[in-house]
Amino acid sequence: MDITVYTVNGCHYCSQVKELLRRANLDFKKVKIGQDITREEFLDKYPNAIGYPFTVIDGVEYKSLVDTAKFLVENKLVSSKSPKSKKWQTPQQMWGYKFIQ
């Protein structure tokens, strides 16, 4: 798969889409708007882009984190279920040290 993720600084959703791709063990190219490409160049290339992250997978444009996540789930590259959290019996197990009482 040829995957490119267009991101901007301080974008929480951009971080999430990159984490999803890592969990799916997919290699991707990260392009930072304002650093690797100007905003104008980006909009010239993708005039229908409405925000970030903007992901292109094998030539298909995904205009949001949700669109990219749907693609990954539908193609069984990631699961839609949340990972199970650990059940902690004591604060010591949770934090790794004993609280003074």
Chimera marker file (.cmm) of the C-alpha trace (Angstrom):
<marker_set name="trace">
<marker id="1" x="0.000" y="0.000" z="0.000" r="1" g="1" b="0" radius="0.5"/>
<marker id="2" x="1.111" y="3.520" z="-0.786" r="1" g="1" b="0" radius="0.5"/>
<marker id="3" x="0.037" y="5.712" z="2.151" r="1" g="1" b="0" radius="0.5"/>
<marker id="4" x="0.673" y="9.421" z="2.713" r="1" g="1" b="0" radius="0.5"/>
<marker id="5" x="-0.597" y="11.330" z="5.746" r="1" g="1" b="0" radius="0.5"/>
<marker id="6" x="-0.724" y="15.127" z="5.572" r="1" g="1" b="0" radius="0.5"/>
<marker id="7" x="-0.485" y="16.690" z="9.017" r="1" g="1" b="0" radius="0.5"/>
<marker id="8" x="-0.053" y="20.000" z="10.821" r="1" g="1" b="0" radius="0.5"/>
<marker id="9" x="1.629" y="20.823" z="14.138" r="1" g="1" b="0" radius="0.5"/>
<marker id="10" x="-0.506" y="20.385" z="17.233" r="1" g="1" b="0" radius="0.5"/>
<marker id="11" x="-3.112" y="18.199" z="15.539" r="1" g="1" b="0" radius="0.5"/>
<marker id="12" x="-4.370" y="15.548" z="17.971" r="1" g="1" b="0" radius="0.5"/>
<marker id="13" x="-6.324" y="13.733" z="15.242" r="1" g="1" b="0" radius="0.5"/>
<marker id="14" x="-3.164" y="13.595" z="13.130" r="1" g="1" b="0" radius="0.5"/>
<marker id="15" x="-1.374" y="11.818" z="15.983" r="1" g="1" b="0" radius="0.5"/>
<marker id="16" x="-4.267" y="9.378" z="16.274" r="1" g="1" b="0" radius="0.5"/>
<marker id="17" x="-4.325" y="8.488" z="12.577" r="1" g="1" b="0" radius="0.5"/>
<marker id="18" x="-0.568" y="7.853" z="12.636" r="1" g="1" b="0" radius="0.5"/>
<marker id="19" x="-1.022" y="5.601" z="15.685" r="1" g="1" b="0" radius="0.5"/>
<marker id="20" x="-3.783" y="3.666" z="13.886" r="1" g="1" b="0" radius="0.5"/>
<marker id="21" x="-1.502" y="3.083" z="10.918" r="1" g="1" b="0" radius="0.5"/>
<marker id="22" x="1.303" y="1.934" z="13.226" r="1" g="1" b="0" radius="0.5"/>
<marker id="23" x="-1.074" y="-0.507" z="14.969" r="1" g="1" b="0" radius="0.5"/>
<marker id="24" x="-2.012" y="-1.867" z="11.557" r="1" g="1" b="0" radius="0.5"/>
<marker id="25" x="1.729" y="-2.331" z="10.846" r="1" g="1" b="0" radius="0.5"/>
<marker id="26" x="1.443" y="-0.157" z="7.748" r="1" g="1" b="0" radius="0.5"/>
<marker id="27" x="4.314" y="1.946" z="6.457" r="1" g="1" b="0" radius="0.5"/>
<marker id="28" x="3.359" y="5.500" z="5.582" r="1" g="1" b="0" radius="0.5"/>
<marker id="29" x="4.896" y="8.761" z="4.485" r="1" g="1" b="0" radius="0.5"/>
<marker id="30" x="4.254" y="11.777" z="6.716" r="1" g="1" b="0" radius="0.5"/>
<marker id="31" x="4.052" y="15.182" z="5.054" r="1" g="1" b="0" radius="0.5"/>
<marker id="32" x="3.925" y="18.166" z="7.396" r="1" g="1" b="0" radius="0.5"/>
<marker id="33" x="2.075" y="21.184" z="6.015" r="1" g="1" b="0" radius="0.5"/>
<marker id="34" x="4.184" y="24.320" z="6.413" r="1" g="1" b="0" radius="0.5"/>
<marker id="35" x="7.406" y="22.331" z="6.616" r="1" g="1" b="0" radius="0.5"/>
<marker id="36" x="7.514" y="19.713" z="3.843" r="1" g="1" b="0" radius="0.5"/>
<marker id="37" x="4.917" y="21.392" z="1.636" r="1" g="1" b="0" radius="0.5"/>
<marker id="38" x="3.211" y="24.782" z="1.740" r="1" g="1" b="0" radius="0.5"/>
<marker id="39" x="-0.500" y="25.049" z="2.476" r="1" g="1" b="0" radius="0.5"/>
<marker id="40" x="-1.011" y="26.473" z="-1.006" r="1" g="1" b="0" radius="0.5"/>
<marker id="41" x="0.809" y="23.545" z="-2.647" r="1" g="1" b="0" radius="0.5"/>
<marker id="42" x="-1.292" y="21.128" z="-0.609" r="1" g="1" b="0" radius="0.5"/>
<marker id="43" x="-4.566" y="22.817" z="-1.597" r="1" g="1" b="0" radius="0.5"/>
<marker id="44" x="-3.499" y="22.966" z="-5.246" r="1" g="1" b="0" radius="0.5"/>
<marker id="45" x="-2.851" y="19.216" z="-5.152" r="1" g="1" b="0" radius="0.5"/>
<marker id="46" x="-5.977" y="18.383" z="-3.111" r="1" g="1" b="0" radius="0.5"/>
<marker id="47" x="-8.569" y="21.141" z="-3.635" r="1" g="1" b="0" radius="0.5"/>
<marker id="48" x="-11.297" y="19.117" z="-1.889" r="1" g="1" b="0" radius="0.5"/>
<marker id="49" x="-9.310" y="18.809" z="1.352" r="1" g="1" b="0" radius="0.5"/>
<marker id="50" x="-11.267" y="20.182" z="4.294" r="1" g="1" b="0" radius="0.5"/>
<marker id="51" x="-8.911" y="19.596" z="7.217" r="1" g="1" b="0" radius="0.5"/>
<marker id="52" x="-6.297" y="17.421" z="8.850" r="1" g="1" b="0" radius="0.5"/>
<marker id="53" x="-5.315" y="14.678" z="8.951" r="1" g="1" b="0" radius="0.5"/>
<marker id="54" x="-5.705" y="14.138" z="5.226" r="1" g="1" b="0" radius="0.5"/>
<marker id="55" x="-4.692" y="10.626" z="4.205" r="1" g="1" b="0" radius="0.5"/>
<marker id="56" x="-4.151" y="9.219" z="0.723" r="1" g="1" b="0" radius="0.5"/>
<marker id="57" x="-4.130" y="5.427" z="0.426" r="1" g="1" b="0" radius="0.5"/>
<marker id="58" x="-3.378" y="4.008" z="-3.016" r="1" g="1" b="0" radius="0.5"/>
<marker id="59" x="-4.669" y="7.210" z="-4.611" r="1" g="1" b="0" radius="0.5"/>
<marker id="60" x="-7.923" y="7.314" z="-2.605" r="1" g="1" b="0" radius="0.5"/>
<marker id="61" x="-8.416" y="10.425" z="-0.443" r="1" g="1" b="0" radius="0.5"/>
<marker id="62" x="-9.600" y="10.114" z="3.161" r="1" g="1" b="0" radius="0.5"/>
<marker id="63" x="-10.518" y="13.533" z="4.514" r="1" g="1" b="0" radius="0.5"/>
<marker id="64" x="-10.547" y="12.781" z="8.255" r="1" g="1" b="0" radius="0.5"/>
<marker id="65" x="-9.438" y="10.468" z="11.029" r="1" g="1" b="0" radius="0.5"/>
<marker id="66" x="-12.894" y="8.856" z="10.976" r="1" g="1" b="0" radius="0.5"/>
<marker id="67" x="-12.756" y="8.152" z="7.222" r="1" g="1" b="0" radius="0.5"/>
<marker id="68" x="-9.299" y="6.604" z="7.548" r="1" g="1" b="0" radius="0.5"/>
<marker id="69" x="-10.336" y="4.528" z="10.575" r="1" g="1" b="0" radius="0.5"/>
<marker id="70" x="-13.417" y="3.235" z="8.714" r="1" g="1" b="0" radius="0.5"/>
<marker id="71" x="-11.201" y="2.130" z="5.818" r="1" g="1" b="0" radius="0.5"/>
<marker id="72" x="-8.831" y="0.321" z="8.186" r="1" g="1" b="0" radius="0.5"/>
<marker id="73" x="-11.676" y="-1.424" z="10.052" r="1" g="1" b="0" radius="0.5"/>
<marker id="74" x="-13.569" y="-2.383" z="6.881" r="1" g="1" b="0" radius="0.5"/>
<marker id="75" x="-10.401" y="-3.929" z="5.463" r="1" g="1" b="0" radius="0.5"/>
<marker id="76" x="-9.712" y="-5.724" z="8.764" r="1" g="1" b="0" radius="0.5"/>
<marker id="77" x="-6.407" y="-3.937" z="9.247" r="1" g="1" b="0" radius="0.5"/>
<marker id="78" x="-7.401" y="-2.777" z="12.765" r="1" g="1" b="0" radius="0.5"/>
<marker id="79" x="-10.177" y="-3.760" z="15.152" r="1" g="1" b="0" radius="0.5"/>
<marker id="80" x="-13.026" y="-1.448" z="16.094" r="1" g="1" b="0" radius="0.5"/>
<marker id="81" x="-12.973" y="-2.820" z="19.644" r="1" g="1" b="0" radius="0.5"/>
<marker id="82" x="-11.106" y="-0.996" z="22.382" r="1" g="1" b="0" radius="0.5"/>
<marker id="83" x="-8.237" y="-2.863" z="23.987" r="1" g="1" b="0" radius="0.5"/>
<marker id="84" x="-9.208" y="-4.326" z="27.354" r="1" g="1" b="0" radius="0.5"/>
<marker id="85" x="-7.915" y="-2.317" z="30.269" r="1" g="1" b="0" radius="0.5"/>
<marker id="86" x="-6.191" y="-3.960" z="33.179" r="1" g="1" b="0" radius="0.5"/>
<marker id="87" x="-8.133" y="-4.265" z="36.409" r="1" g="1" b="0" radius="0.5"/>
<marker id="88" x="-6.068" y="-2.958" z="39.296" r="1" g="1" b="0" radius="0.5"/>
<marker id="89" x="-6.723" y="-4.360" z="42.746" r="1" g="1" b="0" radius="0.5"/>
<marker id="90" x="-4.677" y="-1.796" z="44.648" r="1" g="1" b="0" radius="0.5"/>
<marker id="91" x="-3.168" y="1.647" z="44.014" r="1" g="1" b="0" radius="0.5"/>
<marker id="92" x="0.258" y="0.005" z="44.314" r="1" g="1" b="0" radius="0.5"/>
<marker id="93" x="-0.488" y="-2.226" z="41.319" r="1" g="1" b="0" radius="0.5"/>
<marker id="94" x="-1.787" y="0.749" z="39.361" r="1" g="1" b="0" radius="0.5"/>
<marker id="95" x="0.970" y="3.235" z="40.084" r="1" g="1" b="0" radius="0.5"/>
<marker id="96" x="3.860" y="0.908" z="40.905" r="1" g="1" b="0" radius="0.5"/>
<marker id="97" x="4.569" y="2.239" z="44.390" r="1" g="1" b="0" radius="0.5"/>
<marker id="98" x="3.025" y="2.088" z="47.812" r="1" g="1" b="0" radius="0.5"/>
<marker id="99" x="1.006" y="5.006" z="49.095" r="1" g="1" b="0" radius="0.5"/>
<marker id="100" x="1.619" y="6.248" z="52.641" r="1" g="1" b="0" radius="0.5"/>
<marker id="101" x="-1.541" y="5.875" z="54.670" r="1" g="1" b="0" radius="0.5"/>
<link id1="1" id2="2" r="1" g="1" b="0" radius="0.2"/>
<link id1="2" id2="3" r="1" g="1" b="0" radius="0.2"/>
<link id1="3" id2="4" r="1" g="1" b="0" radius="0.2"/>
<link id1="4" id2="5" r="1" g="1" b="0" radius="0.2"/>
<link id1="5" id2="6" r="1" g="1" b="0" radius="0.2"/>
<link id1="6" id2="7" r="1" g="1" b="0" radius="0.2"/>
<link id1="7" id2="8" r="1" g="1" b="0" radius="0.2"/>
<link id1="8" id2="9" r="1" g="1" b="0" radius="0.2"/>
<link id1="9" id2="10" r="1" g="1" b="0" radius="0.2"/>
<link id1="10" id2="11" r="1" g="1" b="0" radius="0.2"/>
<link id1="11" id2="12" r="1" g="1" b="0" radius="0.2"/>
<link id1="12" id2="13" r="1" g="1" b="0" radius="0.2"/>
<link id1="13" id2="14" r="1" g="1" b="0" radius="0.2"/>
<link id1="14" id2="15" r="1" g="1" b="0" radius="0.2"/>
<link id1="15" id2="16" r="1" g="1" b="0" radius="0.2"/>
<link id1="16" id2="17" r="1" g="1" b="0" radius="0.2"/>
<link id1="17" id2="18" r="1" g="1" b="0" radius="0.2"/>
<link id1="18" id2="19" r="1" g="1" b="0" radius="0.2"/>
<link id1="19" id2="20" r="1" g="1" b="0" radius="0.2"/>
<link id1="20" id2="21" r="1" g="1" b="0" radius="0.2"/>
<link id1="21" id2="22" r="1" g="1" b="0" radius="0.2"/>
<link id1="22" id2="23" r="1" g="1" b="0" radius="0.2"/>
<link id1="23" id2="24" r="1" g="1" b="0" radius="0.2"/>
<link id1="24" id2="25" r="1" g="1" b="0" radius="0.2"/>
<link id1="25" id2="26" r="1" g="1" b="0" radius="0.2"/>
<link id1="26" id2="27" r="1" g="1" b="0" radius="0.2"/>
<link id1="27" id2="28" r="1" g="1" b="0" radius="0.2"/>
<link id1="28" id2="29" r="1" g="1" b="0" radius="0.2"/>
<link id1="29" id2="30" r="1" g="1" b="0" radius="0.2"/>
<link id1="30" id2="31" r="1" g="1" b="0" radius="0.2"/>
<link id1="31" id2="32" r="1" g="1" b="0" radius="0.2"/>
<link id1="32" id2="33" r="1" g="1" b="0" radius="0.2"/>
<link id1="33" id2="34" r="1" g="1" b="0" radius="0.2"/>
<link id1="34" id2="35" r="1" g="1" b="0" radius="0.2"/>
<link id1="35" id2="36" r="1" g="1" b="0" radius="0.2"/>
<link id1="36" id2="37" r="1" g="1" b="0" radius="0.2"/>
<link id1="37" id2="38" r="1" g="1" b="0" radius="0.2"/>
<link id1="38" id2="39" r="1" g="1" b="0" radius="0.2"/>
<link id1="39" id2="40" r="1" g="1" b="0" radius="0.2"/>
<link id1="40" id2="41" r="1" g="1" b="0" radius="0.2"/>
<link id1="41" id2="42" r="1" g="1" b="0" radius="0.2"/>
<link id1="42" id2="43" r="1" g="1" b="0" radius="0.2"/>
<link id1="43" id2="44" r="1" g="1" b="0" radius="0.2"/>
<link id1="44" id2="45" r="1" g="1" b="0" radius="0.2"/>
<link id1="45" id2="46" r="1" g="1" b="0" radius="0.2"/>
<link id1="46" id2="47" r="1" g="1" b="0" radius="0.2"/>
<link id1="47" id2="48" r="1" g="1" b="0" radius="0.2"/>
<link id1="48" id2="49" r="1" g="1" b="0" radius="0.2"/>
<link id1="49" id2="50" r="1" g="1" b="0" radius="0.2"/>
<link id1="50" id2="51" r="1" g="1" b="0" radius="0.2"/>
<link id1="51" id2="52" r="1" g="1" b="0" radius="0.2"/>
<link id1="52" id2="53" r="1" g="1" b="0" radius="0.2"/>
<link id1="53" id2="54" r="1" g="1" b="0" radius="0.2"/>
<link id1="54" id2="55" r="1" g="1" b="0" radius="0.2"/>
<link id1="55" id2="56" r="1" g="1" b="0" radius="0.2"/>
<link id1="56" id2="57" r="1" g="1" b="0" radius="0.2"/>
<link id1="57" id2="58" r="1" g="1" b="0" radius="0.2"/>
<link id1="58" id2="59" r="1" g="1" b="0" radius="0.2"/>
<link id1="59" id2="60" r="1" g="1" b="0" radius="0.2"/>
<link id1="60" id2="61" r="1" g="1" b="0" radius="0.2"/>
<link id1="61" id2="62" r="1" g="1" b="0" radius="0.2"/>
<link id1="62" id2="63" r="1" g="1" b="0" radius="0.2"/>
<link id1="63" id2="64" r="1" g="1" b="0" radius="0.2"/>
<link id1="64" id2="65" r="1" g="1" b="0" radius="0.2"/>
<link id1="65" id2="66" r="1" g="1" b="0" radius="0.2"/>
<link id1="66" id2="67" r="1" g="1" b="0" radius="0.2"/>
<link id1="67" id2="68" r="1" g="1" b="0" radius="0.2"/>
<link id1="68" id2="69" r="1" g="1" b="0" radius="0.2"/>
<link id1="69" id2="70" r="1" g="1" b="0" radius="0.2"/>
<link id1="70" id2="71" r="1" g="1" b="0" radius="0.2"/>
<link id1="71" id2="72" r="1" g="1" b="0" radius="0.2"/>
<link id1="72" id2="73" r="1" g="1" b="0" radius="0.2"/>
<link id1="73" id2="74" r="1" g="1" b="0" radius="0.2"/>
<link id1="74" id2="75" r="1" g="1" b="0" radius="0.2"/>
<link id1="75" id2="76" r="1" g="1" b="0" radius="0.2"/>
<link id1="76" id2="77" r="1" g="1" b="0" radius="0.2"/>
<link id1="77" id2="78" r="1" g="1" b="0" radius="0.2"/>
<link id1="78" id2="79" r="1" g="1" b="0" radius="0.2"/>
<link id1="79" id2="80" r="1" g="1" b="0" radius="0.2"/>
<link id1="80" id2="81" r="1" g="1" b="0" radius="0.2"/>
<link id1="81" id2="82" r="1" g="1" b="0" radius="0.2"/>
<link id1="82" id2="83" r="1" g="1" b="0" radius="0.2"/>
<link id1="83" id2="84" r="1" g="1" b="0" radius="0.2"/>
<link id1="84" id2="85" r="1" g="1" b="0" radius="0.2"/>
<link id1="85" id2="86" r="1" g="1" b="0" radius="0.2"/>
<link id1="86" id2="87" r="1" g="1" b="0" radius="0.2"/>
<link id1="87" id2="88" r="1" g="1" b="0" radius="0.2"/>
<link id1="88" id2="89" r="1" g="1" b="0" radius="0.2"/>
<link id1="89" id2="90" r="1" g="1" b="0" radius="0.2"/>
<link id1="90" id2="91" r="1" g="1" b="0" radius="0.2"/>
<link id1="91" id2="92" r="1" g="1" b="0" radius="0.2"/>
<link id1="92" id2="93" r="1" g="1" b="0" radius="0.2"/>
<link id1="93" id2="94" r="1" g="1" b="0" radius="0.2"/>
<link id1="94" id2="95" r="1" g="1" b="0" radius="0.2"/>
<link id1="95" id2="96" r="1" g="1" b="0" radius="0.2"/>
<link id1="96" id2="97" r="1" g="1" b="0" radius="0.2"/>
<link id1="97" id2="98" r="1" g="1" b="0" radius="0.2"/>
<link id1="98" id2="99" r="1" g="1" b="0" radius="0.2"/>
<link id1="99" id2="100" r="1" g="1" b="0" radius="0.2"/>
<link id1="100" id2="101" r="1" g="1" b="0" radius="0.2"/>
</marker_set>
